[in-house]
Amino acid sequence: MVRLRALAADIDGTLTVDRGVFTLDLEVAGLLRELRRKGVHVILVTGNSVPVVAGLARYLGFEDSPQVAENGCMVFYRGSKFRVCVQDVTQAARLIEERLGHLVYPSWQNVYRHCDYAYNVKSGVDPHRVLEEARRLLEEEGFSSVSLGFSGYAIHVRPSCASKAGGLAKALELIGVNREEVVAVGDSAMDAELKQAAGILAAVGNADDELKMAADIVLPGRSASSVKTLINVLLEEDLDVDRALHRLRGLQR
């Protein structure tokens, strides 16, 4: 038996009522607190900045668990920030902001960021077009160690060494939890990275196809509704990961 010791969850599009919106589902928030009361660490793994994820964890009731910010670049735990990445992509981010300002505009959180910079796509603009143009621009200017991704909410510019898996691995190291004891859940292609640091990777029902292909289980429902199903089954199976996974796979039929 593998007992759940940590749930790693993306925020936007995963704990929100749907993708593309920012409203948290309060019922799923209550279930997360129930997991924490049972001794399970709740680790938010997000592209948001440290102040956002640390504040959210405090008000949701699991600030005593580590939190992963900036798509794995930063970890916040017990009042301390741990920088997982050492590379600096500030110049690359500024170049995108200057040259592609007709397509994107900077996130208000960028002033609080250390490694990963986010850019909102302007109305009517295809984010995949932005990714293509940004990659072409960086290649032409000689930036070879920069990674670009779209979270479903923003374009993210981060060091190529960065990943949500790296941030989650650091968080687990801080609390002494093995990857086999972790279930991760997300909605975007960027969340596929979590498979490298979690025993089980789940995708919400309306996730990107890339994540669905990488996930061990695709949950019924959409966004927070999917997560509620995941947590309820884990609780009903007394946090037995194997039994919960077996039940969840039955729901796919």
Residue pairs with C-beta under 8 A, 6 or more apart in sequence:
1 240
1 242
2 180
2 181
2 199
2 240
2 241
2 242
3 181
3 239
3 240
3 241
4 35
4 40
4 181
4 182
4 183
4 234
4 239
4 240
4 241
4 244
5 39
5 40
5 41
5 177
5 178
5 181
5 182
6 40
6 41
6 42
6 43
6 65
6 172
6 175
6 177
6 181
6 182
6 183
7 32
7 35
7 40
7 41
7 42
7 43
7 182
7 183
7 184
7 185
7 231
7 234
8 43
8 44
8 45
8 68
8 168
8 171
8 182
8 183
8 184
8 185
8 194
8 197
8 198
9 15
9 32
9 42
9 43
9 44
9 45
9 184
9 185
9 186
9 227
10 44
10 45
10 46
10 185
10 186
10 187
10 188
10 191
11 24
11 44
11 46
11 48
11 53
11 56
12 19
12 22
12 46
12 47
12 48
12 151
12 152
12 153
12 187
13 19
13 20
13 151
13 152
13 153
13 186
13 187
13 188
13 204
13 223
14 185
14 186
14 187
14 191
14 204
14 223
14 224
14 227
15 24
15 25
15 28
15 29
15 32
15 223
15 224
15 227
16 22
16 23
16 24
16 25
16 223
16 224
17 23
17 24
17 25
17 223
17 224
18 206
18 222
18 223
18 224
19 152
19 187
19 206
19 222
19 223
20 152
20 153
24 224
25 223
25 224
25 225
25 227
25 228
27 224
27 228
28 224
28 227
28 228
28 231
29 60
31 227
31 228
31 231
31 232
31 235
32 42
32 60
32 61
32 62
32 231
33 60
33 61
33 62
34 231
34 235
35 42
35 231
35 234
35 235
36 42
36 61
36 62
36 65
38 235
38 239
40 239
41 62
41 65
41 66
41 175
41 177
42 57
42 60
42 62
42 65
43 65
43 66
43 67
43 68
43 168
43 171
43 172
44 53
44 56
44 57
44 67
44 68
45 68
45 72
45 164
45 167
45 168
45 171
45 184
45 186
45 191
45 194
46 52
46 53
46 67
46 68
46 69
46 71
47 69
47 70
47 71
47 116
47 118
47 151
47 153
47 154
47 156
47 190
48 69
48 70
48 109
49 69
49 70
49 109
49 112
49 113
50 67
50 69
50 70
50 74
50 76
50 81
50 112
50 114
51 109
51 112
52 69
52 109
52 112
53 67
53 68
53 69
53 76
54 63
54 67
54 69
54 76
57 63
57 65
57 67
64 78
65 77
65 175
66 75
66 76
66 77
66 170
66 171
66 174
66 175
67 75
67 76
67 77
67 171
68 74
68 75
68 164
68 167
68 168
68 170
68 171
69 75
69 76
69 167
70 113
70 114
70 115
70 116
70 158
70 162
70 167
71 116
71 149
71 151
71 156
71 158
71 162
71 163
71 164
71 167
71 190
72 84
72 85
72 162
72 163
72 164
72 165
72 166
72 167
72 168
72 193
73 83
73 84
73 85
73 114
73 115
73 116
73 158
73 159
73 162
73 167
74 81
74 82
74 83
74 84
74 114
74 115
74 116
74 167
75 81
75 82
75 84
75 167
75 170
75 171
75 174
76 82
77 171
77 174
77 175
81 114
82 170
82 174
83 114
83 115
84 162
84 166
84 167
84 170
85 115
85 158
85 159
85 161
85 162
85 166
86 159
86 161
87 115
87 145
87 159
87 160
87 161
87 162
88 115
88 159
89 115
89 116
89 117
89 143
89 145
89 146
89 157
89 158
89 159
90 117
91 143
92 138
92 141
92 143
92 146
92 157
93 110
93 117
93 119
93 157
95 137
95 138
95 141
95 143
96 104
96 119
96 134
96 137
96 138
96 155
96 157
97 104
97 106
97 119
99 137
100 119
100 130
100 133
100 134
100 137
102 122
103 121
103 122
103 125
103 129
103 130
103 133
104 119
104 120
104 121
104 122
104 125
104 130
104 155
105 119
105 120
105 122
106 117
106 118
106 119
106 120
107 117
107 118
107 119
107 120
107 154
109 118
110 117
110 118
115 158
115 159
115 162
116 156
116 157
116 158
116 162
117 156
117 157
117 158
118 154
118 155
118 156
118 157
119 130
119 154
119 155
119 156
119 157
120 153
120 154
120 155
121 127
121 130
121 154
121 155
127 150
127 155
128 150
130 150
130 155
131 148
131 149
131 150
131 155
134 148
134 155
134 157
135 148
138 146
138 148
144 160
145 159
145 160
145 161
146 157
146 158
146 159
146 160
147 157
147 158
147 159
147 160
147 162
148 155
148 156
148 157
149 155
149 156
149 158
149 189
149 190
150 156
150 188
150 189
150 190
151 188
151 190
152 187
152 188
152 208
156 190
163 193
163 196
164 190
164 191
164 193
164 194
164 197
165 193
165 194
165 195
165 196
165 197
166 197
168 182
168 184
168 194
168 197
168 198
169 179
169 196
169 197
172 178
172 179
172 182
172 197
179 197
179 198
179 199
180 199
181 199
181 241
182 197
182 198
182 199
182 200
183 198
183 199
183 200
183 201
183 202
183 230
183 234
183 241
184 191
184 194
184 195
184 197
184 198
184 200
184 201
184 202
185 191
185 201
185 202
185 203
185 204
185 219
185 226
185 227
185 230
186 192
186 194
186 201
186 202
186 203
186 204
186 207
186 211
187 203
187 204
187 206
187 207
187 208
187 211
187 223
188 207
188 208
188 211
189 208
189 210
189 211
191 201
191 203
191 207
191 211
192 201
192 210
192 211
192 213
192 214
192 215
194 201
195 201
195 214
195 215
195 216
199 241
200 216
200 217
200 241
200 245
201 214
201 215
201 216
201 217
202 215
202 216
202 217
202 218
202 219
202 226
202 230
202 248
203 211
203 212
203 214
203 215
203 217
203 218
203 219
204 219
204 221
204 222
204 223
204 226
204 227
205 218
205 219
205 220
205 221
205 222
205 225
205 226
206 222
206 223
206 226
207 215
207 218
212 218
216 245
217 245
217 248
217 249
217 252
218 252
219 226
219 227
219 229
219 230
219 248
219 251
220 226
220 229
220 251
220 252
221 228
221 229
229 248
229 251
230 244
230 248
233 244
233 247
233 248
234 241
234 244
236 244
236 247
237 243
237 244
237 247
